């Protein structure tokens, strides 16, 4: 079974942080607008991110930007196949950002080693896939409507605990879980800041925390820059 903590320790004993690079294989990405929908361009971007220090590369074949148009599993697989139909030599750990079991299964069969569930739901099929392949699973909080969470930190903690219990009932081990509080997904500015302040509580669950705050509106609000230029990254 892949041990994400052991993978992390292999890079540095002094820092508990991994950098995740994002490779959008979509024509409607909110950030790079379809710049990497051809294999050569995608491979070039992959190598650039790897050289910049990314130890995990997250492949996204569906957009999650506000107002995006949903795509079918077949379309996601077609986009992923541009890169994954042939082996990607000397790549770091690859993850797939999807909410569709068929897409995750294709990715796992073609060299991807981590499922990044962007749905915010307890998807039985994705949990079963992670258990079968013995790979890490990112579960992201995405429930509710913006500004209608009440105690957002308590809601996110409860969601993580529920997902942990649900996954264990389907055969996952605790070591396979990575938790993502879903910054920017149906959270307003104040809620995003509350979640950032609550990181010690989330870390208290004993699992890695993934923060997807790159190019999010609340970061640009803090920095005073446009979202496309605002600082950010993933852990």
Secondary structure as GFF3:
##gff-version 3
##sequence-region A 1 235
A	DSSP	alpha_helix	4	9	.	.	.	ID=ss1
A	DSSP	beta_strand	20	24	.	.	.	ID=ss2
A	DSSP	alpha_helix	39	51	.	.	.	ID=ss3
A	DSSP	beta_strand	56	60	.	.	.	ID=ss4
A	DSSP	alpha_helix	73	84	.	.	.	ID=ss5
A	DSSP	beta_strand	93	98	.	.	.	ID=ss6
A	DSSP	alpha_helix	101	109	.	.	.	ID=ss7
A	DSSP	beta_strand	114	117	.	.	.	ID=ss8
A	DSSP	alpha_helix	124	133	.	.	.	ID=ss9
A	DSSP	beta_strand	136	140	.	.	.	ID=ss10
A	DSSP	alpha_helix	152	169	.	.	.	ID=ss11
A	DSSP	three_ten_helix	174	176	.	.	.	ID=ss12
A	DSSP	beta_strand	177	180	.	.	.	ID=ss13
A	DSSP	alpha_helix	189	197	.	.	.	ID=ss14
A	DSSP	alpha_helix	199	203	.	.	.	ID=ss15
A	DSSP	beta_strand	208	210	.	.	.	ID=ss16
A	DSSP	alpha_helix	217	223	.	.	.	ID=ss17
###
